[in-house]
Amino acid sequence: MFGLIGHLTSLEHAKSVAKDLGYPEYADQGLDFWCSAPPQIVDHFKVVSATGQTIEGKYVESCFLPEMLANRRIKAATRKILNAMAHAQKNGINITALGGFSSIIFENFKLDQIKRVRNLDLDFKKFTTGNTHTAYIICKQVEAAAPKCGIDLSQSTVAVCGATGDIGSAVCRWLKARSGVKELLLVARNQERLNDLRAELDFGRVLPMDEALPLADVVVWVASLPKGLNVDVNRLKQPCLMVDGGYPKNIDVTFNHPGIHVLKGGIVEHSLDIDWHIMNIVNMDVPGRQLFACFAESMLLEFEKLHTNFSWGRNQITLEKMDLIGEASVRHGFRPLLT
Ligand code: NDP
């Protein structure tokens, strides 16, 4: 059995889908209510691999909302993640992906130091961030979509917003070593971490976002932003490919311009239908087949019987691990979203 710990993108989103999740009494409630709501298993489904193998999974809604961070409800946010992990473990799940902000909260607030949740000792080997597969899929999306937009990666400048993050740093390593991009622009806020990454890569330039965006042929968005940014289209190159891997999305969902191709980053499409409800709720275009790459990682680990925290900690993702999870991804019938 594999598991997925997920959350919704905003209080507004949560209110609008509470009924679909089976909790109509949550629909009119404010942030306080969500802060005290316990985790729930809201979906139970089967997934068939392209090899014919079938596995079972459960989706755990943590009831975390990004507004909890913006409103300094840190204790509630951390409790949501720990309680959801304990709930997954108690329900006999072998390997669970910590989707979206779940792994970010786990890392930022050092939750590895809190192993005990009530009467249960968390076994961290049963969890994965899913970030290795996410980084791999984003890189494959860049490599496949750039030529379609008339962009030759070997001559291109790629800006990575959120470069020092777990996903961002892996993407930078791959774009340098495997995609052979001409120039890499490293964007984040903390200068020390940016300088360390620049030294590790021995490649690229550290630049503030407003200086990097006008220079970029491709922008990879993997910053942990609680809300989408408004990007000034007049300051962007055309054509420009934007691969937005953020959850919630890094760029405002209403952003639309003919010269700028925006691709939903870190999303995979399965070759067979999955009979579940949860991807309707997070607004996938083809909910029976499309899903977050981090969730697919827990499926891949279950298919491969690799019940271990494959992606764990920050900035530990190697090219070898990306190759390994990438091969499993192809074998079991997942492909990067390209439209
Ligand atoms: P990390 O916390 O490891 O990294 C976040 C990065 O964003 C850091 O480089 C951070 O650097 C940067 N950042 C944060 N705020 C800003 C800002 N205001 N301006 C510029 N940079 C900023 O996160 P992950 O790598 O784990 O996740 C990144 C994103 O990917 C998140 O939105 C997450 O929800 C999403 N995600 C998507 C998945 C999928 O399957 N599609 C799976 C997992 C995650 P600094 O603080 O120095 O600015």
Residues whose N, C-alpha, C, O or C-beta is under 5 A from the ligand:
A	BS01	NDP	G100 F101 I104 T129 T134 G162 A163 T164 G165 D166 I167 G168 V187 A188 R189 N190 V222 A223 S224 L225 G245 G246 Y247 P248 G265 G266 I267 F292 A293 C294
